[in-house]
């Protein structure tokens, strides 16, 4: 749905960045190392990957789209239900 707004046909890279974003937010204390040059904690991984894409001359629109969708998913799945009065908006079907 978000791909229509930015005229993207293939959203595989955005989906990958979305998964990386959700993983990094759920594991905030994991230490990461980028090519032996940069040490950081996991929540910065999507931003480091986006910076690397920018350094390689690629468009960062796909990365920003993945980060935005990952943030929305993380908020609706992990943050909002744990707030006072919060409910689970995203429910998977039961068997």
N, CA, C and O atoms as a CHARMM CRD file, in Angstrom:
* protein
*
  380
    1    1 UNK  N      0.82600  -1.20200   0.00000 PROA 1      0.00000
    2    1 UNK  CA     0.00000   0.00000   0.00000 PROA 1      0.00000
    3    1 UNK  C      0.86300   1.25600   0.00000 PROA 1      0.00000
    4    1 UNK  O      0.58300   2.21300  -0.72100 PROA 1      0.00000
    5    2 UNK  N      1.93200   1.24400   0.82700 PROA 2      0.00000
    6    2 UNK  CA     2.82100   2.39900   0.86000 PROA 2      0.00000
    7    2 UNK  C      3.61900   2.52500  -0.43400 PROA 2      0.00000
    8    2 UNK  O      4.04500   3.62100  -0.79700 PROA 2      0.00000
    9    3 UNK  N      3.82100   1.42300  -1.12000 PROA 3      0.00000
   10    3 UNK  CA     4.57800   1.44400  -2.36400 PROA 3      0.00000
   11    3 UNK  C      3.90900   2.25600  -3.45600 PROA 3      0.00000
   12    3 UNK  O      4.58300   2.74800  -4.36100 PROA 3      0.00000
   13    4 UNK  N      2.59400   2.40300  -3.38700 PROA 4      0.00000
   14    4 UNK  CA     1.88300   3.20500  -4.37800 PROA 4      0.00000
   15    4 UNK  C      2.24200   4.68300  -4.27200 PROA 4      0.00000
   16    4 UNK  O      2.24500   5.39500  -5.27600 PROA 4      0.00000
   17    5 UNK  N      2.54100   5.14000  -3.07500 PROA 5      0.00000
   18    5 UNK  CA     2.83000   6.55900  -2.86700 PROA 5      0.00000
   19    5 UNK  C      4.21800   6.95200  -3.35600 PROA 5      0.00000
   20    5 UNK  O      4.45000   8.11900  -3.67200 PROA 5      0.00000
   21    6 UNK  N      5.13100   6.01100  -3.42300 PROA 6      0.00000
   22    6 UNK  CA     6.49500   6.32300  -3.85000 PROA 6      0.00000
   23    6 UNK  C      6.83800   5.65800  -5.18100 PROA 6      0.00000
   24    6 UNK  O      8.00800   5.61900  -5.56100 PROA 6      0.00000
   25    7 UNK  N      5.84800   5.13900  -5.89000 PROA 7      0.00000
   26    7 UNK  CA     6.00900   4.53300  -7.21600 PROA 7      0.00000
   27    7 UNK  C      7.05300   3.42100  -7.23200 PROA 7      0.00000
   28    7 UNK  O      7.94400   3.41000  -8.08100 PROA 7      0.00000
   29    8 UNK  N      6.94000   2.49400  -6.29800 PROA 8      0.00000
   30    8 UNK  CA     7.84100   1.34500  -6.25000 PROA 8      0.00000
   31    8 UNK  C      7.07800   0.09200  -6.64200 PROA 8      0.00000
   32    8 UNK  O      5.95400  -0.12900  -6.19300 PROA 8      0.00000
   33    9 UNK  N      7.69300  -0.71900  -7.47700 PROA 9      0.00000
   34    9 UNK  CA     7.06900  -1.96200  -7.90900 PROA 9      0.00000
   35    9 UNK  C      7.50000  -3.11400  -7.01700 PROA 9      0.00000
   36    9 UNK  O      6.66800  -3.91900  -6.60000 PROA 9      0.00000
   37   10 UNK  N      8.79200  -3.20200  -6.72000 PROA 10     0.00000
   38   10 UNK  CA     9.33900  -4.28900  -5.91300 PROA 10     0.00000
   39   10 UNK  C      9.70000  -3.75400  -4.53100 PROA 10     0.00000
   40   10 UNK  O     10.51800  -2.84200  -4.41100 PROA 10     0.00000
   41   11 UNK  N      9.09800  -4.31300  -3.50100 PROA 11     0.00000
   42   11 UNK  CA     9.31000  -3.82500  -2.13800 PROA 11     0.00000
   43   11 UNK  C     10.10800  -4.80600  -1.29100 PROA 11     0.00000
   44   11 UNK  O      9.99500  -4.78800  -0.06500 PROA 11     0.00000
   45   12 UNK  N     10.91100  -5.66100  -1.91500 PROA 12     0.00000
   46   12 UNK  CA    11.69700  -6.64400  -1.17700 PROA 12     0.00000
   47   12 UNK  C     12.70800  -6.01000  -0.25000 PROA 12     0.00000
   48   12 UNK  O     12.85700  -6.44400   0.89300 PROA 12     0.00000
   49   13 UNK  N     13.41200  -4.98400  -0.72500 PROA 13     0.00000
   50   13 UNK  CA    14.40200  -4.31900   0.12300 PROA 13     0.00000
   51   13 UNK  C     13.72300  -3.57500   1.27000 PROA 13     0.00000
   52   13 UNK  O     14.23600  -3.56600   2.38900 PROA 13     0.00000
   53   14 UNK  N     12.57600  -2.95100   1.00400 PROA 14     0.00000
   54   14 UNK  CA    11.84500  -2.26400   2.06900 PROA 14     0.00000
   55   14 UNK  C     11.36600  -3.26400   3.12000 PROA 14     0.00000
   56   14 UNK  O     11.39900  -2.97400   4.31600 PROA 14     0.00000
   57   15 UNK  N     10.92200  -4.44100   2.67400 PROA 15     0.00000
   58   15 UNK  CA    10.48700  -5.47500   3.61300 PROA 15     0.00000
   59   15 UNK  C     11.65200  -5.95500   4.47400 PROA 15     0.00000
   60   15 UNK  O     11.49300  -6.18000   5.67400 PROA 15     0.00000
   61   16 UNK  N     12.81800  -6.11000   3.86000 PROA 16     0.00000
   62   16 UNK  CA    14.00300  -6.52800   4.60900 PROA 16     0.00000
   63   16 UNK  C     14.38100  -5.48900   5.65700 PROA 16     0.00000
   64   16 UNK  O     14.68900  -5.84300   6.79500 PROA 16     0.00000
   65   17 UNK  N     14.36200  -4.21700   5.28800 PROA 17     0.00000
   66   17 UNK  CA    14.67700  -3.14900   6.23600 PROA 17     0.00000
   67   17 UNK  C     13.62400  -3.10700   7.34300 PROA 17     0.00000
   68   17 UNK  O     13.95400  -2.83000   8.49600 PROA 17     0.00000
   69   18 UNK  N     12.36100  -3.37700   7.00300 PROA 18     0.00000
   70   18 UNK  CA    11.30800  -3.41700   8.01600 PROA 18     0.00000
   71   18 UNK  C     11.57200  -4.51900   9.02800 PROA 18     0.00000
   72   18 UNK  O     11.41900  -4.30600  10.23000 PROA 18     0.00000
   73   19 UNK  N     11.96900  -5.69800   8.55200 PROA 19     0.00000
   74   19 UNK  CA    12.28700  -6.79800   9.46500 PROA 19     0.00000
   75   19 UNK  C     13.50100  -6.46800  10.32800 PROA 19     0.00000
   76   19 UNK  O     13.52100  -6.78800  11.51600 PROA 19     0.00000
   77   20 UNK  N     14.50600  -5.83400   9.74200 PROA 20     0.00000
   78   20 UNK  CA    15.69100  -5.41900  10.49700 PROA 20     0.00000
   79   20 UNK  C     15.30000  -4.40800  11.56200 PROA 20     0.00000
   80   20 UNK  O     15.78900  -4.47400  12.69000 PROA 20     0.00000
   81   21 UNK  N     14.42100  -3.46900  11.21600 PROA 21     0.00000
   82   21 UNK  CA    13.98400  -2.45400  12.17800 PROA 21     0.00000
   83   21 UNK  C     13.26700  -3.09100  13.36800 PROA 21     0.00000
   84   21 UNK  O     13.55800  -2.76700  14.51900 PROA 21     0.00000
   85   22 UNK  N     12.33000  -4.00000  13.08500 PROA 22     0.00000
   86   22 UNK  CA    11.58100  -4.64900  14.17200 PROA 22     0.00000
   87   22 UNK  C     12.51900  -5.48100  15.03700 PROA 22     0.00000
   88   22 UNK  O     12.42100  -5.43600  16.26300 PROA 22     0.00000
   89   23 UNK  N     13.43000  -6.24300  14.42100 PROA 23     0.00000
   90   23 UNK  CA    14.38700  -7.02700  15.20500 PROA 23     0.00000
   91   23 UNK  C     15.24700  -6.11700  16.07100 PROA 23     0.00000
   92   23 UNK  O     15.47000  -6.40400  17.24700 PROA 23     0.00000
   93   24 UNK  N     15.72500  -5.03300  15.49900 PROA 24     0.00000
   94   24 UNK  CA    16.62800  -4.15400  16.25000 PROA 24     0.00000
   95   24 UNK  C     15.91300  -3.46700  17.40400 PROA 24     0.00000
   96   24 UNK  O     16.52800  -3.21000  18.44000 PROA 24     0.00000
   97   25 UNK  N     14.64200  -3.16700  17.25100 PROA 25     0.00000
   98   25 UNK  CA    13.90400  -2.54500  18.35500 PROA 25     0.00000
   99   25 UNK  C     13.57400  -3.55700  19.45100 PROA 25     0.00000
  100   25 UNK  O     13.48100  -3.19400  20.62400 PROA 25     0.00000
  101   26 UNK  N     13.39900  -4.81100  19.07900 PROA 26     0.00000
  102   26 UNK  CA    13.11400  -5.84300  20.07800 PROA 26     0.00000
  103   26 UNK  C     14.37000  -6.34200  20.78700 PROA 26     0.00000
  104   26 UNK  O     14.26500  -7.01400  21.81300 PROA 26     0.00000
  105   27 UNK  N     15.53600  -6.03400  20.27100 PROA 27     0.00000
  106   27 UNK  CA    16.81900  -6.42800  20.86400 PROA 27     0.00000
  107   27 UNK  C     17.70900  -5.19800  21.03400 PROA 27     0.00000
  108   27 UNK  O     18.73900  -5.09300  20.36900 PROA 27     0.00000
  109   28 UNK  N     17.33400  -4.26900  21.90700 PROA 28     0.00000
  110   28 UNK  CA    18.03500  -2.97600  21.95700 PROA 28     0.00000
  111   28 UNK  C     19.43900  -3.03000  22.53800 PROA 28     0.00000
  112   28 UNK  O     20.21600  -2.09800  22.32900 PROA 28     0.00000
  113   29 UNK  N     19.79200  -4.08500  23.26000 PROA 29     0.00000
  114   29 UNK  CA    21.09000  -4.12100  23.93200 PROA 29     0.00000
  115   29 UNK  C     22.14200  -4.94500  23.19100 PROA 29     0.00000
  116   29 UNK  O     23.25100  -5.12500  23.69400 PROA 29     0.00000
  117   30 UNK  N     21.81200  -5.44000  22.01600 PROA 30     0.00000
  118   30 UNK  CA    22.76500  -6.21500  21.22800 PROA 30     0.00000
  119   30 UNK  C     23.78000  -5.25800  20.60700 PROA 30     0.00000
  120   30 UNK  O     23.41400  -4.26900  19.97300 PROA 30     0.00000
  121   31 UNK  N     25.05800  -5.57000  20.80200 PROA 31     0.00000
  122   31 UNK  CA    26.13300  -4.75200  20.22700 PROA 31     0.00000
  123   31 UNK  C     26.41600  -5.22500  18.80300 PROA 31     0.00000
  124   31 UNK  O     26.50400  -6.42400  18.54000 PROA 31     0.00000
  125   32 UNK  N     26.55600  -4.27700  17.90200 PROA 32     0.00000
  126   32 UNK  CA    26.78200  -4.58500  16.49400 PROA 32     0.00000
  127   32 UNK  C     28.12300  -3.99800  16.05900 PROA 32     0.00000
  128   32 UNK  O     28.64700  -3.07400  16.68100 PROA 32     0.00000
  129   33 UNK  N     28.66100  -4.55500  14.98000 PROA 33     0.00000
  130   33 UNK  CA    29.90900  -4.08200  14.41500 PROA 33     0.00000
  131   33 UNK  C     29.73700  -4.04600  12.90200 PROA 33     0.00000
  132   33 UNK  O     29.37300  -5.05600  12.29900 PROA 33     0.00000
  133   34 UNK  N     29.99300  -2.90900  12.28800 PROA 34     0.00000
  134   34 UNK  CA    29.80600  -2.74500  10.84700 PROA 34     0.00000
  135   34 UNK  C     31.15800  -2.70600  10.15800 PROA 34     0.00000
  136   34 UNK  O     31.86900  -1.70400  10.23600 PROA 34     0.00000
  137   35 UNK  N     31.51700  -3.79000   9.48500 PROA 35     0.00000
  138   35 UNK  CA    32.78000  -3.92800   8.75200 PROA 35     0.00000
  139   35 UNK  C     34.00300  -3.66800   9.61900 PROA 35     0.00000
  140   35 UNK  O     35.04800  -3.27300   9.10300 PROA 35     0.00000
  141   36 UNK  N     33.89400  -3.88000  10.91200 PROA 36     0.00000
  142   36 UNK  CA    35.02000  -3.67300  11.80600 PROA 36     0.00000
  143   36 UNK  C     35.38400  -2.21700  12.02900 PROA 36     0.00000
  144   36 UNK  O     36.39100  -1.92200  12.67300 PROA 36     0.00000
  145   37 UNK  N     34.58100  -1.30900  11.50900 PROA 37     0.00000
  146   37 UNK  CA    34.88100   0.11700  11.61200 PROA 37     0.00000
  147   37 UNK  C     33.99200   0.85600  12.60100 PROA 37     0.00000
  148   37 UNK  O     34.42900   1.81600  13.23500 PROA 37     0.00000
  149   38 UNK  N     32.76500   0.42000  12.73200 PROA 38     0.00000
  150   38 UNK  CA    31.77600   1.17000  13.49300 PROA 38     0.00000
  151   38 UNK  C     31.09200   0.24300  14.49100 PROA 38     0.00000
  152   38 UNK  O     30.50200  -0.76600  14.10200 PROA 38     0.00000
  153   39 UNK  N     31.16900   0.58000  15.76600 PROA 39     0.00000
  154   39 UNK  CA    30.47700  -0.17500  16.81400 PROA 39     0.00000
  155   39 UNK  C     29.24600   0.60800  17.24500 PROA 39     0.00000
  156   39 UNK  O     29.30600   1.82100  17.44800 PROA 39     0.00000
  157   40 UNK  N     28.12700  -0.09900  17.38200 PROA 40     0.00000
  158   40 UNK  CA    26.87400   0.55000  17.77200 PROA 40     0.00000
  159   40 UNK  C     25.94400  -0.50100  18.34400 PROA 40     0.00000
  160   40 UNK  O     26.22000  -1.69800  18.26800 PROA 40     0.00000
  161   41 UNK  N     24.84000  -0.04800  18.91800 PROA 41     0.00000
  162   41 UNK  CA    23.83600  -0.97300  19.43400 PROA 41     0.00000
  163   41 UNK  C     22.78000  -1.21700  18.36000 PROA 41     0.00000
  164   41 UNK  O     22.64100  -0.43500  17.42000 PROA 41     0.00000
  165   42 UNK  N     22.05100  -2.29800  18.51300 PROA 42     0.00000
  166   42 UNK  CA    21.12400  -2.77600  17.48500 PROA 42     0.00000
  167   42 UNK  C     20.10100  -1.74500  17.00700 PROA 42     0.00000
  168   42 UNK  O     19.81200  -1.73200  15.81000 PROA 42     0.00000
  169   43 UNK  N     19.52800  -0.87700  17.85700 PROA 43     0.00000
  170   43 UNK  CA    18.53200   0.06300  17.32800 PROA 43     0.00000
  171   43 UNK  C     19.05000   1.00300  16.23900 PROA 43     0.00000
  172   43 UNK  O     18.25800   1.60400  15.51400 PROA 43     0.00000
  173   44 UNK  N     20.36000   1.13100  16.11900 PROA 44     0.00000
  174   44 UNK  CA    20.91800   1.99800  15.08300 PROA 44     0.00000
  175   44 UNK  C     21.18200   1.26100  13.76900 PROA 44     0.00000
  176   44 UNK  O     21.56800   1.89300  12.78600 PROA 44     0.00000
  177   45 UNK  N     20.98600  -0.04800  13.72700 PROA 45     0.00000
  178   45 UNK  CA    21.30700  -0.83300  12.53500 PROA 45     0.00000
  179   45 UNK  C     20.55700  -0.37400  11.28500 PROA 45     0.00000
  180   45 UNK  O     21.19500  -0.23700  10.24100 PROA 45     0.00000
  181   46 UNK  N     19.24300  -0.12700  11.32100 PROA 46     0.00000
  182   46 UNK  CA    18.58200   0.33400  10.09200 PROA 46     0.00000
  183   46 UNK  C     19.14900   1.65600   9.57900 PROA 46     0.00000
  184   46 UNK  O     19.24400   1.87300   8.37100 PROA 46     0.00000
  185   47 UNK  N     19.52300   2.52900  10.50300 PROA 47     0.00000
  186   47 UNK  CA    20.07100   3.82700  10.10500 PROA 47     0.00000
  187   47 UNK  C     21.47700   3.67200   9.53400 PROA 47     0.00000
  188   47 UNK  O     21.85000   4.38600   8.60400 PROA 47     0.00000
  189   48 UNK  N     22.25100   2.75500  10.07800 PROA 48     0.00000
  190   48 UNK  CA    23.59000   2.48900   9.53900 PROA 48     0.00000
  191   48 UNK  C     23.47100   1.89500   8.13300 PROA 48     0.00000
  192   48 UNK  O     24.22500   2.27300   7.23600 PROA 48     0.00000
  193   49 UNK  N     22.54000   0.97900   7.94000 PROA 49     0.00000
  194   49 UNK  CA    22.33900   0.39900   6.60900 PROA 49     0.00000
  195   49 UNK  C     21.86200   1.45200   5.61000 PROA 49     0.00000
  196   49 UNK  O     22.25800   1.43200   4.44500 PROA 49     0.00000
  197   50 UNK  N     21.00800   2.37300   6.07100 PROA 50     0.00000
  198   50 UNK  CA    20.55500   3.44800   5.19600 PROA 50     0.00000
  199   50 UNK  C     21.72000   4.37400   4.82700 PROA 50     0.00000
  200   50 UNK  O     21.83800   4.80000   3.67800 PROA 50     0.00000
  201   51 UNK  N     22.56700   4.67700   5.79400 PROA 51     0.00000
  202   51 UNK  CA    23.74500   5.49100   5.50600 PROA 51     0.00000
  203   51 UNK  C     24.68100   4.80900   4.52500 PROA 51     0.00000
  204   51 UNK  O     25.27400   5.46400   3.66900 PROA 51     0.00000
  205   52 UNK  N     24.81500   3.48900   4.64800 PROA 52     0.00000
  206   52 UNK  CA    25.65100   2.73400   3.71400 PROA 52     0.00000
  207   52 UNK  C     25.04900   2.76400   2.30900 PROA 52     0.00000
  208   52 UNK  O     25.78000   2.88200   1.32600 PROA 52     0.00000
  209   53 UNK  N     23.72900   2.65800   2.21000 PROA 53     0.00000
  210   53 UNK  CA    23.07000   2.76200   0.90300 PROA 53     0.00000
  211   53 UNK  C     23.31400   4.13500   0.29100 PROA 53     0.00000
  212   53 UNK  O     23.56900   4.25500  -0.90800 PROA 53     0.00000
  213   54 UNK  N     23.23400   5.16400   1.11900 PROA 54     0.00000
  214   54 UNK  CA    23.48600   6.52100   0.64200 PROA 54     0.00000
  215   54 UNK  C     24.93500   6.67100   0.18200 PROA 54     0.00000
  216   54 UNK  O     25.21300   7.32000  -0.82700 PROA 54     0.00000
  217   55 UNK  N     25.84500   6.06700   0.92900 PROA 55     0.00000
  218   55 UNK  CA    27.26600   6.11600   0.58100 PROA 55     0.00000
  219   55 UNK  C     27.53800   5.42400  -0.75400 PROA 55     0.00000
  220   55 UNK  O     28.42000   5.84000  -1.50500 PROA 55     0.00000
  221   56 UNK  N     26.78500   4.37600  -1.04400 PROA 56     0.00000
  222   56 UNK  CA    26.93800   3.66000  -2.31200 PROA 56     0.00000
  223   56 UNK  C     26.22800   4.35200  -3.47100 PROA 56     0.00000
  224   56 UNK  O     26.34100   3.91500  -4.61600 PROA 56     0.00000
  225   57 UNK  N     25.50200   5.42100  -3.18300 PROA 57     0.00000
  226   57 UNK  CA    24.82400   6.17100  -4.23100 PROA 57     0.00000
  227   57 UNK  C     23.43000   5.69100  -4.54200 PROA 57     0.00000
  228   57 UNK  O     22.85700   6.09200  -5.55600 PROA 57     0.00000
  229   58 UNK  N     22.86300   4.84500  -3.70200 PROA 58     0.00000
  230   58 UNK  CA    21.50000   4.36300  -3.92000 PROA 58     0.00000
  231   58 UNK  C     20.49300   5.34100  -3.33200 PROA 58     0.00000
  232   58 UNK  O     20.83100   6.17800  -2.49500 PROA 58     0.00000
  233   59 UNK  N     19.26100   5.22200  -3.78000 PROA 59     0.00000
  234   59 UNK  CA    18.19100   6.04600  -3.22700 PROA 59     0.00000
  235   59 UNK  C     17.82400   5.53700  -1.83800 PROA 59     0.00000
  236   59 UNK  O     17.77200   4.32900  -1.60800 PROA 59     0.00000
  237   60 UNK  N     17.57400   6.44900  -0.92500 PROA 60     0.00000
  238   60 UNK  CA    17.22800   6.04100   0.43900 PROA 60     0.00000
  239   60 UNK  C     15.72100   5.98700   0.65400 PROA 60     0.00000
  240   60 UNK  O     15.27000   5.71700   1.76700 PROA 60     0.00000
  241   61 UNK  N     14.93400   6.23900  -0.39300 PROA 61     0.00000
  242   61 UNK  CA    13.47200   6.21400  -0.27000 PROA 61     0.00000
  243   61 UNK  C     12.99800   4.83300   0.16900 PROA 61     0.00000
  244   61 UNK  O     12.12300   4.72000   1.02700 PROA 61     0.00000
  245   62 UNK  N     13.56700   3.79100  -0.41000 PROA 62     0.00000
  246   62 UNK  CA    13.16500   2.42100  -0.06900 PROA 62     0.00000
  247   62 UNK  C     13.50400   2.13000   1.38800 PROA 62     0.00000
  248   62 UNK  O     12.70300   1.52100   2.09800 PROA 62     0.00000
  249   63 UNK  N     14.68000   2.55600   1.84200 PROA 63     0.00000
  250   63 UNK  CA    15.07700   2.33600   3.23100 PROA 63     0.00000
  251   63 UNK  C     14.17200   3.11400   4.18500 PROA 63     0.00000
  252   63 UNK  O     13.76200   2.58800   5.22000 PROA 63     0.00000
  253   64 UNK  N     13.86300   4.35700   3.84100 PROA 64     0.00000
  254   64 UNK  CA    12.97300   5.16000   4.68500 PROA 64     0.00000
  255   64 UNK  C     11.57500   4.55100   4.75000 PROA 64     0.00000
  256   64 UNK  O     10.92800   4.57700   5.79800 PROA 64     0.00000
  257   65 UNK  N     11.11400   4.00500   3.63100 PROA 65     0.00000
  258   65 UNK  CA     9.81000   3.34000   3.61600 PROA 65     0.00000
  259   65 UNK  C      9.81300   2.11900   4.52400 PROA 65     0.00000
  260   65 UNK  O      8.86200   1.90700   5.27700 PROA 65     0.00000
  261   66 UNK  N     10.86500   1.31700   4.46500 PROA 66     0.00000
  262   66 UNK  CA    10.96900   0.14500   5.33800 PROA 66     0.00000
  263   66 UNK  C     11.03700   0.52600   6.80200 PROA 66     0.00000
  264   66 UNK  O     10.41800  -0.13200   7.63900 PROA 66     0.00000
  265   67 UNK  N     11.78200   1.58400   7.13000 PROA 67     0.00000
  266   67 UNK  CA    11.87400   2.04300   8.51900 PROA 67     0.00000
  267   67 UNK  C     10.52100   2.55300   8.99600 PROA 67     0.00000
  268   67 UNK  O     10.12200   2.28000  10.12800 PROA 67     0.00000
  269   68 UNK  N      9.80900   3.29200   8.14500 PROA 68     0.00000
  270   68 UNK  CA     8.49800   3.82700   8.53200 PROA 68     0.00000
  271   68 UNK  C      7.49400   2.70200   8.78500 PROA 68     0.00000
  272   68 UNK  O      6.78100   2.72100   9.78800 PROA 68     0.00000
  273   69 UNK  N      7.43700   1.73300   7.88800 PROA 69     0.00000
  274   69 UNK  CA     6.50100   0.61300   8.05600 PROA 69     0.00000
  275   69 UNK  C      6.89900  -0.23700   9.25600 PROA 69     0.00000
  276   69 UNK  O      6.03300  -0.70500   9.99500 PROA 69     0.00000
  277   70 UNK  N      8.19300  -0.44300   9.45700 PROA 70     0.00000
  278   70 UNK  CA     8.65900  -1.18300  10.63000 PROA 70     0.00000
  279   70 UNK  C      8.30600  -0.47900  11.92300 PROA 70     0.00000
  280   70 UNK  O      7.94400  -1.12300  12.90800 PROA 70     0.00000
  281   71 UNK  N      8.41000   0.85200  11.92500 PROA 71     0.00000
  282   71 UNK  CA     8.06300   1.60700  13.12600 PROA 71     0.00000
  283   71 UNK  C      6.56800   1.50200  13.42400 PROA 71     0.00000
  284   71 UNK  O      6.17100   1.33700  14.57800 PROA 71     0.00000
  285   72 UNK  N      5.75300   1.59500  12.39900 PROA 72     0.00000
  286   72 UNK  CA     4.30500   1.45800  12.59300 PROA 72     0.00000
  287   72 UNK  C      3.98000   0.07300  13.12900 PROA 72     0.00000
  288   72 UNK  O      3.19500  -0.05400  14.07000 PROA 72     0.00000
  289   73 UNK  N      4.56900  -0.96600  12.54800 PROA 73     0.00000
  290   73 UNK  CA     4.32000  -2.33100  13.01800 PROA 73     0.00000
  291   73 UNK  C      4.79400  -2.51000  14.45600 PROA 73     0.00000
  292   73 UNK  O      4.06800  -3.06300  15.28100 PROA 73     0.00000
  293   74 UNK  N      6.00000  -2.04900  14.76300 PROA 74     0.00000
  294   74 UNK  CA     6.54000  -2.18600  16.11500 PROA 74     0.00000
  295   74 UNK  C      5.64400  -1.47100  17.12200 PROA 74     0.00000
  296   74 UNK  O      5.37900  -1.99800  18.20200 PROA 74     0.00000
  297   75 UNK  N      5.18100  -0.28100  16.77500 PROA 75     0.00000
  298   75 UNK  CA     4.31700   0.46200  17.68600 PROA 75     0.00000
  299   75 UNK  C      2.99800  -0.26600  17.91400 PROA 75     0.00000
  300   75 UNK  O      2.55600  -0.39900  19.05500 PROA 75     0.00000
  301   76 UNK  N      2.36700  -0.73800  16.84500 PROA 76     0.00000
  302   76 UNK  CA     1.06600  -1.39300  16.98000 PROA 76     0.00000
  303   76 UNK  C      1.15800  -2.76600  17.62800 PROA 76     0.00000
  304   76 UNK  O      0.19600  -3.21600  18.25000 PROA 76     0.00000
  305   77 UNK  N      2.28800  -3.43800  17.49700 PROA 77     0.00000
  306   77 UNK  CA     2.43000  -4.79400  18.02500 PROA 77     0.00000
  307   77 UNK  C      3.04700  -4.83600  19.41700 PROA 77     0.00000
  308   77 UNK  O      2.65300  -5.66900  20.23400 PROA 77     0.00000
  309   78 UNK  N      4.00700  -3.95600  19.70800 PROA 78     0.00000
  310   78 UNK  CA     4.76000  -4.06300  20.95600 PROA 78     0.00000
  311   78 UNK  C      4.55400  -2.90900  21.92700 PROA 78     0.00000
  312   78 UNK  O      4.63400  -3.11400  23.13800 PROA 78     0.00000
  313   79 UNK  N      4.29400  -1.71700  21.44000 PROA 79     0.00000
  314   79 UNK  CA     4.20800  -0.55100  22.32300 PROA 79     0.00000
  315   79 UNK  C      2.77000  -0.27600  22.74200 PROA 79     0.00000
  316   79 UNK  O      2.46900  -0.24000  23.93500 PROA 79     0.00000
  317   80 UNK  N      1.88500  -0.08200  21.78100 PROA 80     0.00000
  318   80 UNK  CA     0.51400   0.32500  22.08200 PROA 80     0.00000
  319   80 UNK  C     -0.25000  -0.67200  22.95600 PROA 80     0.00000
  320   80 UNK  O     -0.94200  -0.23600  23.87600 PROA 80     0.00000
  321   81 UNK  N     -0.16400  -1.99300  22.71900 PROA 81     0.00000
  322   81 UNK  CA    -0.91300  -2.92000  23.58800 PROA 81     0.00000
  323   81 UNK  C     -0.46000  -2.89400  25.04700 PROA 81     0.00000
  324   81 UNK  O     -1.23000  -3.27300  25.92900 PROA 81     0.00000
  325   82 UNK  N      0.76600  -2.45700  25.32200 PROA 82     0.00000
  326   82 UNK  CA     1.27000  -2.43300  26.69500 PROA 82     0.00000
  327   82 UNK  C      0.98200  -1.13000  27.42300 PROA 82     0.00000
  328   82 UNK  O      1.34000  -0.98800  28.59200 PROA 82     0.00000
  329   83 UNK  N      0.34700  -0.18100  26.75900 PROA 83     0.00000
  330   83 UNK  CA    -0.01400   1.07600  27.39800 PROA 83     0.00000
  331   83 UNK  C     -1.32700   0.89600  28.15900 PROA 83     0.00000
  332   83 UNK  O     -2.12100   0.02300  27.81000 PROA 83     0.00000
  333   84 UNK  N     -1.57000   1.71100  29.19700 PROA 84     0.00000
  334   84 UNK  CA    -2.85800   1.62700  29.89600 PROA 84     0.00000
  335   84 UNK  C     -4.00500   1.90200  28.91800 PROA 84     0.00000
  336   84 UNK  O     -4.02800   2.93500  28.24900 PROA 84     0.00000
  337   85 UNK  N     -4.92600   0.98900  28.84700 PROA 85     0.00000
  338   85 UNK  CA    -6.05800   1.11700  27.93500 PROA 85     0.00000
  339   85 UNK  C     -5.73800   0.71700  26.50500 PROA 85     0.00000
  340   85 UNK  O     -6.58900   0.84200  25.62400 PROA 85     0.00000
  341   86 UNK  N     -4.53400   0.24400  26.26300 PROA 86     0.00000
  342   86 UNK  CA    -4.14300  -0.15400  24.91100 PROA 86     0.00000
  343   86 UNK  C     -4.73200  -1.50200  24.53500 PROA 86     0.00000
  344   86 UNK  O     -4.93700  -2.36300  25.39100 PROA 86     0.00000
  345   87 UNK  N     -4.99600  -1.67300  23.28100 PROA 87     0.00000
  346   87 UNK  CA    -5.53600  -2.93500  22.76700 PROA 87     0.00000
  347   87 UNK  C     -4.64700  -3.41800  21.62200 PROA 87     0.00000
  348   87 UNK  O     -3.88400  -2.64500  21.04200 PROA 87     0.00000
  349   88 UNK  N     -4.75800  -4.69100  21.31200 PROA 88     0.00000
  350   88 UNK  CA    -4.02700  -5.23600  20.15800 PROA 88     0.00000
  351   88 UNK  C     -4.84200  -4.97900  18.90700 PROA 88     0.00000
  352   88 UNK  O     -5.93300  -5.52400  18.73600 PROA 88     0.00000
  353   89 UNK  N     -4.31300  -4.16000  18.05300 PROA 89     0.00000
  354   89 UNK  CA    -5.00300  -3.84000  16.81100 PROA 89     0.00000
  355   89 UNK  C     -4.71200  -4.90100  15.75700 PROA 89     0.00000
  356   89 UNK  O     -5.59700  -5.28300  14.99200 PROA 89     0.00000
  357   90 UNK  N     -3.47500  -5.37300  15.71800 PROA 90     0.00000
  358   90 UNK  CA    -3.08200  -6.39700  14.75200 PROA 90     0.00000
  359   90 UNK  C     -3.25800  -7.77000  15.39300 PROA 90     0.00000
  360   90 UNK  O     -2.50400  -8.14800  16.28800 PROA 90     0.00000
  361   91 UNK  N     -4.24300  -8.49700  14.93500 PROA 91     0.00000
  362   91 UNK  CA    -4.49800  -9.83400  15.46800 PROA 91     0.00000
  363   91 UNK  C     -4.39900 -10.84300  14.33700 PROA 91     0.00000
  364   91 UNK  O     -4.94700 -10.64300  13.25300 PROA 91     0.00000
  365   92 UNK  N     -3.69100 -11.93000  14.60900 PROA 92     0.00000
  366   92 UNK  CA    -3.63200 -12.99800  13.62000 PROA 92     0.00000
  367   92 UNK  C     -4.83600 -13.91400  13.81200 PROA 92     0.00000
  368   92 UNK  O     -5.32400 -14.05900  14.93200 PROA 92     0.00000
  369   93 UNK  N     -5.31700 -14.52500  12.75200 PROA 93     0.00000
  370   93 UNK  CA    -6.45800 -15.42300  12.88500 PROA 93     0.00000
  371   93 UNK  C     -6.09600 -16.65200  13.70800 PROA 93     0.00000
  372   93 UNK  O     -4.98800 -17.17700  13.60000 PROA 93     0.00000
  373   94 UNK  N     -7.02200 -17.09900  14.51800 PROA 94     0.00000
  374   94 UNK  CA    -6.78100 -18.30300  15.31900 PROA 94     0.00000
  375   94 UNK  C     -7.22400 -19.53100  14.53000 PROA 94     0.00000
  376   94 UNK  O     -8.05800 -19.45700  13.62800 PROA 94     0.00000
  377   95 UNK  N     -6.63600 -20.65700  14.90500 PROA 95     0.00000
  378   95 UNK  CA    -6.96400 -21.90700  14.20000 PROA 95     0.00000
  379   95 UNK  C     -8.11400 -22.58200  14.89900 PROA 95     0.00000
  380   95 UNK  O     -8.55300 -23.65000  14.47300 PROA 95     0.00000
